[in-house]
Amino acid sequence: MKLLGISGTIIGAKTGIVVRKVLDDVKKKYPDIEVEMLDMMDYDVEFCDGRPPEKYSADTRAVIEKVSSADFYVIGTPIFQGSIPGVLKNLFDLIHPDAFRNKVMGFVANGGTYQHFLVIENQLKPIAGYFRAFVAPSYVYANHDHFNRENEIVDEDLLKRISGLADEVVHMQKSLKGSTAKVTE
């Protein structure tokens, strides 16, 4: 089973830090899970315009392949202007909906105020619903108060929520993977 962590931004460090921390917890607790990080800062991804995947650049095709081949996800986003950044929305647009179907998604987000956690509820969960993905009931939201000046996570409650999300997505994935019941379309 392959867990893909996605940092859905090309600016800032906090989103990637939180996603990596979830992945580190999974690696430590569940060594049987293959873990990979997809940091959108590392790729020059083209805008989705409806072309077939093979017509995009090598970086764009690589991102599409990484996302499409994963078994489950931890998806991270900063909150800009009360919404997800275009980088993450573009990524969702590039991926065929069937790639996410019946797969587990866990969400992490970070923003400047405590109120921005609602973006997970009002934007990310409906997108996951469109894809017919299974969404972890818990999620992690962080803001600047949870980090020190070196961008290290210093808030103990945040660390507990990160650990809980790691457990939750793995538990959901293993439960679904081991299920013999057929999911109806």
C-alpha positions as CSV (number, residue, x, y, z in Angstrom):
1,M,0.0,0.0,0.0
2,K,1.3,3.4,-1.0
3,L,0.5,6.6,0.9
4,L,1.1,9.8,-1.0
5,G,1.5,13.0,0.9
6,I,0.8,16.1,-1.2
7,S,1.9,19.6,-0.4
8,G,-0.4,21.6,-2.7
9,T,1.4,24.8,-2.9
10,I,4.5,26.4,-4.5
11,I,5.2,28.9,-1.7
12,G,5.9,28.7,2.0
13,A,7.1,25.9,4.2
14,K,4.4,25.1,6.8
15,T,2.2,23.0,4.6
16,G,5.0,20.7,3.6
17,I,6.2,20.5,7.2
18,V,2.8,19.3,8.5
19,V,2.3,16.8,5.6
20,R,5.8,15.4,6.1
21,K,5.2,15.1,9.9
22,V,2.1,12.9,9.2
23,L,4.1,10.8,6.8
24,D,6.9,10.5,9.3
25,D,4.4,9.2,11.9
26,V,3.1,6.7,9.4
27,K,6.6,5.5,8.6
28,K,7.4,5.1,12.3
29,K,4.2,3.3,13.3
30,Y,3.5,1.3,10.1
31,P,6.7,0.2,8.4
32,D,4.7,-1.9,6.0
33,I,3.2,1.2,4.4
34,E,5.2,2.7,1.5
35,V,5.3,6.5,1.9
36,E,6.1,9.1,-0.7
37,M,6.0,12.9,-0.7
38,L,4.8,15.0,-3.6
39,D,5.8,18.6,-3.0
40,M,4.3,20.8,-5.8
41,M,7.3,23.1,-5.3
42,D,9.5,20.5,-6.9
43,Y,7.6,20.4,-10.2
44,D,6.8,22.8,-13.1
45,V,3.2,21.7,-13.7
46,E,1.2,23.1,-16.6
47,F,-2.3,24.4,-16.3
48,C,-5.0,21.9,-17.0
49,D,-6.6,22.6,-20.4
50,G,-8.3,19.3,-21.3
51,R,-5.4,17.7,-23.2
52,P,-4.8,14.0,-22.8
53,P,-2.2,13.4,-20.1
54,E,0.5,12.2,-22.6
55,K,0.4,15.7,-24.3
56,Y,1.6,17.5,-21.1
57,S,5.2,18.2,-20.1
58,A,7.3,15.6,-18.3
59,D,6.8,17.2,-14.9
60,T,3.0,17.3,-15.4
61,R,2.9,13.7,-16.5
62,A,5.1,12.7,-13.5
63,V,2.7,14.4,-11.1
64,I,-0.4,12.8,-12.7
65,E,1.3,9.4,-12.5
66,K,2.3,9.8,-8.8
67,V,-1.2,10.8,-7.8
68,S,-3.0,8.3,-9.9
69,S,-0.9,5.3,-8.7
70,A,-1.1,6.0,-5.0
71,D,-3.5,3.9,-2.8
72,F,-4.4,6.7,-0.4
73,Y,-3.5,10.3,0.4
74,V,-2.7,13.0,2.9
75,I,-3.3,16.2,1.1
76,G,-2.0,19.5,2.5
77,T,-2.9,23.1,1.6
78,P,-2.3,26.6,2.8
79,I,-5.4,28.7,3.0
80,F,-5.2,31.9,0.8
81,Q,-8.0,34.4,0.8
82,G,-10.3,31.9,2.4
83,S,-9.7,29.2,-0.2
84,I,-7.3,26.6,-1.5
85,P,-4.5,27.8,-3.8
86,G,-4.8,27.4,-7.6
87,V,-1.9,25.0,-7.6
88,L,-3.9,22.4,-5.7
89,K,-7.1,23.1,-7.7
90,N,-5.1,22.6,-10.9
91,L,-3.8,19.3,-9.6
92,F,-7.3,18.1,-8.9
93,D,-8.3,19.2,-12.4
94,L,-5.4,17.2,-14.0
95,I,-6.3,13.9,-12.3
96,H,-9.0,11.7,-13.8
97,P,-11.8,11.3,-11.2
98,D,-11.5,7.5,-11.3
99,A,-8.0,7.8,-9.9
100,F,-9.4,9.0,-6.5
101,R,-12.5,6.8,-6.5
102,N,-12.8,4.6,-3.3
103,K,-9.5,5.8,-2.0
104,V,-8.9,7.4,1.5
105,M,-8.0,11.0,1.8
106,G,-6.8,12.8,4.9
107,F,-6.5,16.6,4.9
108,V,-4.1,19.0,6.5
109,A,-4.3,22.8,6.1
110,N,-2.6,25.8,7.5
111,G,-3.6,29.5,7.6
112,G,-3.2,32.8,9.3
113,T,-6.4,32.6,11.5
114,Y,-8.2,29.8,13.4
115,Q,-11.3,30.4,11.3
116,H,-9.8,29.2,8.1
117,F,-10.1,25.5,9.1
118,L,-13.6,25.7,7.6
119,V,-12.0,25.6,4.1
120,I,-11.5,21.9,4.8
121,E,-15.2,21.4,5.5
122,N,-16.5,23.7,2.8
123,Q,-14.1,23.1,-0.1
124,L,-11.9,20.0,0.3
125,K,-14.5,17.6,1.5
126,P,-16.9,18.4,-1.3
127,I,-14.1,17.9,-3.9
128,A,-13.4,14.5,-2.3
129,G,-17.1,13.8,-2.4
130,Y,-17.1,14.5,-6.1
131,F,-14.3,12.1,-6.6
132,R,-16.2,9.5,-4.5
133,A,-13.2,9.2,-2.1
134,F,-13.4,8.2,1.5
135,V,-12.5,11.1,3.8
136,A,-10.9,10.6,7.1
137,P,-13.3,12.1,9.7
138,S,-10.4,14.0,11.4
139,Y,-8.2,16.5,9.9
140,V,-5.3,18.8,11.0
141,Y,-5.4,22.5,10.9
142,A,-2.4,24.6,11.9
143,N,-1.7,28.3,12.1
144,H,1.4,30.4,12.7
145,D,1.1,30.0,16.5
146,H,1.8,26.3,16.3
147,F,5.3,26.9,14.9
148,N,8.5,28.5,16.2
149,R,10.6,31.0,14.2
150,E,12.5,28.0,12.6
151,N,9.1,26.6,11.4
152,E,9.3,23.7,13.8
153,I,6.0,22.4,15.2
154,V,6.0,23.4,18.9
155,D,2.3,22.9,19.8
156,E,1.8,19.5,21.6
157,D,-1.9,19.4,20.7
158,L,-1.1,19.8,17.0
159,L,1.4,17.0,17.3
160,K,-1.3,14.8,18.8
161,R,-3.7,15.6,16.0
162,I,-1.0,14.8,13.4
163,S,-0.4,11.4,15.0
164,G,-4.2,10.8,15.2
165,L,-4.6,11.6,11.5
166,A,-1.7,9.2,10.6
167,D,-3.5,6.4,12.6
168,E,-6.9,7.2,11.1
169,V,-5.9,7.2,7.4
170,V,-3.9,3.9,7.8
171,H,-6.8,2.3,9.8
172,M,-9.3,3.3,7.1
173,Q,-7.1,2.2,4.3
174,K,-6.3,-1.2,5.9
175,S,-10.0,-1.7,6.8
176,L,-11.1,-0.9,3.2
177,K,-8.3,-2.9,1.6
178,G,-9.1,-5.9,3.7
179,S,-12.8,-5.7,3.1
180,T,-14.4,-8.3,0.9
181,A,-17.5,-6.3,0.4
182,K,-17.8,-4.8,-3.1
183,V,-18.3,-1.0,-3.1
184,T,-21.1,-0.1,-5.4
185,E,-20.7,2.6,-8.0
